[in-house]
Amino acid sequence: MEILNVLKKFNGRRLENFPEIHHSNLFKRIRENFHLELFLKGNNMLFSPFYTLLRGEMFSELESFLAQSEEFLDSLKDFIVNSLFVYSAIIEENANYLSNEQDIIIGRLMYRAHSKFEVKFYSHYQEELQNAYNDKIYLGRIFIDLKKFEKDYLGLNEYFQSILEQNSKIQERALHKLRYYEEYKKPYLNEINYLAREVHAEAIERIKLIPKNDLKNTPTITLVESIDHLLHIQNLMVELKDFTLEFENKLRLGEETSFVKYLFKFSKDLINDIKYLSKLYYLISNKIAKYSVI
């Protein structure tokens, strides 16, 4: 019930602390088809874009919250979609799962601390949502703070801390889920552990060297140096991603299906993070060049 108590603290009032963004048709469709998911009373409860409960059982406190919070929930969706646009490349990377009129996006809101949440995204086909809910496709995750839209260091700290956290979960789950754990431990799990820690340590040090905020007024020389740091981090990320995908393919051949789904989510997040670094690279490069084709 903790997540509902946190959301209730906003008293149903609309969030006003995020920028107004004019979106492309793809992002508009995502906003219109956004299905919110909350973990309540031990279950993931799914809501339609109009906050009708699609999965789970209604209870009085939830019904009261929904009745009083439509404006807040509308603004919450805008906050999340705008965060996707500014601080991630999840939509760009997964556009093929979201472009069809029948494609919907599910945002699973997971409480972390204070007003901070992790949002995990899934895609599904509208007609199959009810009958085949477990067939949803994982797209990625972002981190939001409902008290503050703007992120220090372009939000990179959160992504690289997440890599460390996910690595710990993978190591633990491998121990319990892999049938032939010892066979995979030394050549794969140990290497992923080493690479994840290396990426995290190197990225955190490099992130400290880029502007904390306000890149609009950052000197050109600092922006040039920032690109070098981003490219260095990206190279390390690609190495980790490639090795993880190699391990994932090995597991599929070995039919280690109970564990491979966890590794798939990890590799998916790595791919999204690399795409986001590329997105930042092009945005900063265009600012440096003071040139636009449009």
C-alpha positions as CSV (number, residue, x, y, z in Angstrom):
1,M,0.0,0.0,0.0
2,E,3.0,2.3,0.3
3,I,2.9,3.5,-3.3
4,L,-0.8,4.5,-3.0
5,N,0.0,6.4,0.2
6,V,2.8,8.3,-1.6
7,L,0.6,9.2,-4.5
8,K,-2.2,10.3,-2.2
9,K,0.1,13.0,-0.7
10,F,-0.3,15.0,-3.9
11,N,-4.0,15.5,-3.0
12,G,-5.2,14.9,-6.5
13,R,-3.6,18.2,-7.7
14,R,-2.1,18.4,-11.1
15,L,1.7,18.4,-11.3
16,E,3.0,21.7,-12.8
17,N,6.8,21.2,-12.4
18,F,7.6,19.8,-15.8
19,P,8.1,21.4,-19.3
20,E,5.4,21.6,-21.9
21,I,6.7,19.6,-24.9
22,H,5.2,19.4,-28.4
23,H,5.5,15.8,-29.4
24,S,5.6,13.8,-32.6
25,N,2.7,11.6,-33.5
26,L,4.5,8.6,-32.0
27,F,4.8,10.2,-28.6
28,K,1.3,11.5,-28.8
29,R,0.1,7.9,-29.4
30,I,2.1,6.7,-26.5
31,R,0.4,9.3,-24.3
32,E,-3.0,8.4,-25.5
33,N,-2.4,4.6,-25.1
34,F,-0.6,4.8,-21.7
35,H,-1.7,2.1,-19.3
36,L,-0.6,2.6,-15.7
37,E,0.3,-0.3,-13.5
38,L,0.6,-0.1,-9.7
39,F,1.7,-2.8,-7.2
40,L,-1.1,-2.9,-4.6
41,K,-2.1,-5.5,-2.1
42,G,0.5,-8.0,-3.4
43,N,-0.7,-7.7,-7.1
44,N,0.2,-5.7,-10.2
45,M,-3.0,-3.7,-10.9
46,L,-3.4,-2.4,-14.5
47,F,-5.4,0.7,-15.4
48,S,-6.6,1.8,-18.8
49,P,-5.8,5.3,-20.1
50,F,-9.1,6.5,-18.5
51,Y,-8.2,4.7,-15.1
52,T,-10.6,1.8,-15.5
53,L,-9.2,-1.2,-13.6
54,L,-8.3,-3.9,-16.1
55,R,-6.5,-6.3,-13.8
56,G,-6.9,-6.8,-10.1
57,E,-9.7,-6.2,-7.6
58,M,-11.0,-2.8,-6.7
59,F,-11.1,-1.8,-3.1
60,S,-12.6,1.3,-1.4
61,E,-9.4,3.3,-0.8
62,L,-8.3,2.8,-4.4
63,E,-11.7,3.7,-5.8
64,S,-11.7,6.9,-3.7
65,F,-8.2,7.8,-4.9
66,L,-9.1,7.3,-8.6
67,A,-12.3,9.4,-8.2
68,Q,-10.3,12.4,-6.7
69,S,-7.1,12.2,-8.7
70,E,-7.9,12.3,-12.5
71,E,-6.1,15.6,-13.0
72,F,-3.1,14.3,-11.0
73,L,-3.0,11.1,-12.9
74,D,-3.2,12.9,-16.3
75,S,-0.3,15.1,-15.3
76,L,1.6,12.0,-14.0
77,K,1.4,10.5,-17.5
78,D,2.6,13.7,-19.0
79,F,5.5,13.8,-16.5
80,I,6.5,10.3,-17.4
81,V,6.1,10.7,-21.2
82,N,8.1,13.9,-21.2
83,S,10.8,12.2,-19.1
84,L,11.0,9.5,-21.7
85,F,11.5,12.1,-24.3
86,V,14.2,14.1,-22.5
87,Y,16.1,11.6,-20.4
88,S,16.0,8.4,-22.3
89,A,16.0,6.8,-25.8
90,I,13.5,4.0,-25.0
91,I,10.9,5.1,-27.4
92,E,13.4,5.7,-30.2
93,E,15.0,2.3,-29.6
94,N,11.6,0.4,-29.4
95,A,9.5,2.3,-32.0
96,N,8.8,-0.9,-33.9
97,Y,6.8,-2.2,-30.9
98,L,4.8,1.1,-30.5
99,S,4.0,2.4,-34.0
100,N,0.9,0.3,-34.8
101,E,-2.4,1.7,-33.8
102,Q,-3.1,-1.5,-31.7
103,D,0.2,-1.1,-29.8
104,I,-0.1,0.1,-26.2
105,I,2.5,0.9,-23.6
106,I,2.3,-0.1,-20.0
107,G,4.2,1.9,-17.4
108,R,4.7,0.0,-14.1
109,L,5.3,2.5,-11.3
110,M,7.7,1.2,-8.6
111,Y,8.3,3.2,-5.5
112,R,11.9,3.8,-4.4
113,A,12.1,6.5,-1.8
114,H,10.4,9.9,-1.0
115,S,8.9,11.1,-4.3
116,K,11.2,8.9,-6.4
117,F,10.1,6.1,-8.6
118,E,11.4,3.6,-11.1
119,V,9.1,3.1,-14.1
120,K,9.4,-0.1,-16.1
121,F,7.8,-0.1,-19.6
122,Y,6.2,-2.9,-21.5
123,S,4.5,-3.1,-24.9
124,H,1.4,-5.2,-25.7
125,Y,-1.2,-5.6,-28.5
126,Q,-4.5,-4.0,-27.5
127,E,-6.7,-7.0,-28.5
128,E,-4.5,-9.5,-26.6
129,L,-4.0,-7.5,-23.4
130,Q,-6.7,-9.2,-21.4
131,N,-6.2,-12.8,-22.6
132,A,-2.5,-12.9,-23.0
133,Y,-1.2,-10.3,-20.5
134,N,2.0,-12.3,-19.7
135,D,3.1,-12.0,-23.3
136,K,3.9,-8.3,-22.9
137,I,7.3,-7.2,-24.2
138,Y,9.8,-5.5,-21.9
139,L,11.0,-2.1,-23.3
140,G,13.1,-0.5,-20.6
141,R,13.1,1.6,-17.5
142,I,13.6,5.2,-16.4
143,F,13.8,6.9,-13.0
144,I,11.7,9.9,-12.0
145,D,11.3,12.3,-9.0
146,L,7.9,13.8,-9.0
147,K,9.2,16.8,-7.0
148,K,11.8,17.6,-9.6
149,F,11.7,17.0,-13.4
150,E,15.3,18.3,-14.2
151,K,18.1,15.8,-13.6
152,D,21.7,16.4,-12.6
153,Y,24.3,15.1,-15.0
154,L,21.5,14.3,-17.6
155,G,20.2,11.5,-15.3
156,L,23.2,9.3,-16.1
157,N,24.0,8.6,-12.4
158,E,20.8,6.7,-12.0
159,Y,21.3,4.5,-15.1
160,F,24.8,3.4,-14.0
161,Q,23.8,2.8,-10.4
162,S,21.0,0.6,-11.9
163,I,23.6,-1.4,-13.8
164,L,25.3,-2.2,-10.5
165,E,22.0,-3.1,-8.8
166,Q,20.9,-5.3,-11.8
167,N,24.2,-7.1,-11.8
168,S,23.8,-8.1,-8.1
169,K,20.3,-9.4,-8.9
170,I,21.6,-11.4,-11.9
171,Q,24.3,-13.0,-9.8
172,E,21.9,-14.0,-7.1
173,R,19.2,-15.3,-9.5
174,A,21.7,-17.3,-11.4
175,L,22.6,-19.2,-8.3
176,H,19.0,-20.2,-7.8
177,K,17.7,-20.4,-11.4
178,L,20.5,-21.9,-13.5
179,R,20.5,-25.7,-13.8
180,Y,24.2,-25.8,-14.6
181,Y,25.4,-22.9,-12.5
182,E,29.1,-24.0,-12.2
183,E,29.3,-24.4,-16.0
184,Y,28.4,-20.8,-16.6
185,K,29.9,-19.1,-13.5
186,K,33.5,-18.7,-14.5
187,P,33.3,-18.0,-18.2
188,Y,30.2,-15.8,-18.1
189,L,28.8,-14.7,-14.7
190,N,32.2,-13.7,-13.3
191,E,33.0,-11.7,-16.5
192,I,29.7,-9.9,-16.4
193,N,30.3,-9.1,-12.7
194,Y,33.7,-7.7,-13.6
195,L,32.5,-5.7,-16.6
196,A,29.5,-4.2,-14.8
197,R,31.6,-3.0,-11.9
198,E,34.2,-1.6,-14.3
199,V,31.5,0.3,-16.3
200,H,29.9,1.6,-13.1
201,A,33.2,2.8,-11.6
202,E,34.5,4.4,-14.8
203,A,31.2,6.0,-15.7
204,I,30.7,7.6,-12.2
205,E,34.2,9.2,-12.4
206,R,33.6,10.4,-16.0
207,I,30.1,11.8,-15.2
208,K,31.6,14.0,-12.5
209,L,33.6,15.7,-15.3
210,I,30.6,16.8,-17.3
211,P,28.4,19.8,-16.4
212,K,26.0,19.0,-13.6
213,N,23.2,21.0,-15.1
214,D,22.5,23.9,-17.5
215,L,24.2,22.7,-20.6
216,K,22.6,25.6,-22.5
217,N,25.2,28.0,-21.1
218,T,28.1,25.6,-20.9
219,P,31.4,26.8,-22.6
220,T,32.1,25.0,-25.9
221,I,35.4,23.6,-24.7
222,T,33.6,21.9,-21.8
223,L,31.0,20.5,-24.2
224,V,33.8,19.1,-26.4
225,E,35.3,17.4,-23.4
226,S,31.9,16.1,-22.3
227,I,31.5,14.3,-25.7
228,D,34.9,12.6,-25.1
229,H,33.7,11.3,-21.7
230,L,30.4,10.1,-23.1
231,L,32.1,8.2,-26.0
232,H,34.5,6.6,-23.5
233,I,31.6,5.4,-21.4
234,Q,29.7,4.2,-24.4
235,N,32.6,2.0,-25.6
236,L,32.7,0.3,-22.2
237,M,28.9,-0.2,-22.4
238,V,29.1,-1.8,-25.8
239,E,31.7,-4.3,-24.5
240,L,29.4,-5.2,-21.6
241,K,26.3,-5.4,-23.9
242,D,28.0,-7.6,-26.5
243,F,29.2,-10.0,-23.8
244,T,25.8,-10.1,-22.2
245,L,24.1,-10.9,-25.5
246,E,26.7,-13.7,-26.1
247,F,25.8,-15.2,-22.7
248,E,22.1,-14.8,-23.5
249,N,22.4,-16.7,-26.7
250,K,24.4,-19.4,-25.0
251,L,21.6,-19.8,-22.4
252,R,18.9,-20.0,-25.0
253,L,20.8,-22.8,-26.8
254,G,21.1,-24.5,-23.4
255,E,17.3,-24.0,-22.8
256,E,18.0,-22.2,-19.5
257,T,14.6,-20.5,-19.9
258,S,13.9,-19.8,-16.2
259,F,17.0,-17.5,-16.0
260,V,17.4,-16.1,-19.5
261,K,14.5,-13.7,-19.1
262,Y,16.4,-11.8,-16.4
263,L,19.4,-11.5,-18.6
264,F,17.2,-10.3,-21.4
265,K,16.0,-7.4,-19.4
266,F,19.5,-6.5,-18.4
267,S,20.7,-6.5,-22.0
268,K,17.7,-4.5,-23.1
269,D,18.5,-1.8,-20.6
270,L,22.1,-1.7,-21.7
271,I,21.0,-1.3,-25.4
272,N,18.6,1.6,-24.3
273,D,21.4,3.2,-22.3
274,I,23.8,3.1,-25.2
275,K,21.1,4.6,-27.4
276,Y,20.6,7.4,-24.9
277,L,24.4,8.1,-24.8
278,S,24.3,8.3,-28.6
279,K,21.3,10.7,-28.4
280,L,23.2,13.0,-26.0
281,Y,26.3,12.8,-28.3
282,Y,24.3,14.1,-31.3
283,L,22.5,16.8,-29.3
284,I,25.7,18.2,-27.8
285,S,27.6,17.9,-31.2
286,N,24.9,19.9,-32.9
287,K,25.1,22.5,-30.2
288,I,28.9,22.7,-30.6
289,A,28.7,22.9,-34.4
290,K,26.0,25.5,-34.3
291,Y,24.6,23.9,-37.4
292,S,21.3,22.2,-38.1
293,V,20.0,20.6,-41.3
294,I,16.5,21.9,-40.4
